[in-house]
């Protein structure tokens, strides 16, 4: 699945919020987005802003007034905060709103929903629960399950880890791998956390001064201290350690897991 | 030491879901306390009770007054709050919003302007003053929330995930500002976060788990219980994790938080 932005600009209140964005991404993959206006870029990819100039394409479909409904089924945006349709919705009611919007066959509803819940690791017993009574980790997974109902090719995550504890973060990381490998989804993750991105995404897009300035393999980007400094991106701590050791004449490898760097350090002391 | 926050034998439940039973704790005036715990440990509920967002039936004293009491306004003028509730700001413009906590103190206009500029300079957000709140990015909104919490020079700060949505450099800057407020202005700080990295500056750390205190002590002492913390879903801060693992291999004999210092210690 190809995602393509050609000369995309978003002007609002006499100001450019995004300007001449050109971006070409190929999936299935797990891709990070770092920098300013991450949320806006995700919203544009989700087809929420039609008042843009330039072209947004997913696969062969160009986003415009005629295609917007079909376009939006190809993508799902998992927002940072979950806003249920009503404050007192149950999980099943939330799903009903979406099925209604998708004009989906009533007979297939239940199977589809249970299938989606299973993928994200939720059980049938969540159906009658109020969304507000779910834990932060369960809410995030429910958001993904609901996003999956339209069978999107692309999943967009806005700051997904910020409110999750480490155990729930690990579950989400595993889920991304399954979605990418088994279900061939393309996953975009906006985050300020360079440790998270370095350790878990294959490619990273850098936004700065209202445009995309880099679209790079994440190892190349995050192991290059000069480029990171240019774009005011924090060096991932595992990389920083290897670089500091290098200054001392110690040649450590670049690692993505703290246990691996420990073994490497042990060999050198 | 005077107890500036006291929670006394608190019971709290949502419908049939019990959160706290006979829960007590207190905070010394001028201290910097952090409370961590996994999702669903009760942190947000405790924060909501402390900020009067949920009723506590005269079980919580803040600044020597029950928060359910009639002097609510007096209590809140002493409090600075960064909450995780989706904050609906009151005004459209950043400048106007920042006036609000000061108007509550009946501050004269010229002084108000001075205070706003001073606070924004401290947080490096003077560039936001002529902006509309709806046009701010998430990290700019977070910095505005912090400005609103400290602008009226409160005696107590209640902070729920104060570094939410901030990048590493902004987090370092705000951490330094909080530490200065605590050490120089003797502001009492109570900070909530599921991220142990956020709690390293505190004098004392409590771990909340299923509505009860699981552990407490100086942060680096508590964090030595890495197995227990991992089991309840928490992750050690990077440098603490690295230090403890290197200790295990006997190549280091203390926790070092500064990476350069660690590298210099390992390879003299």
Interface residues (C-beta under 8 A of the other chain):
Chain A: X13 X36 X37 X39 X80 X81 X133 X135 X136 X137 X159 X162 X163 X164 X165 X166 X167 X168 X169 X192 X194 X195 X232 X234 X237 X240 X241 X244 X245 X247 X248 X249 X250 X258 X259 X261 X262 X265 X266 X268 X269
Chain B: X14 X17 X38 X39 X40 X84 X86 X135 X137 X138 X139 X161 X164 X165 X166 X167 X168 X169 X194 X230 X232 X233 X234 X235 X238 X239 X241 X242 X245 X246 X249 X251 X259 X260 X263 X264 X266 X267
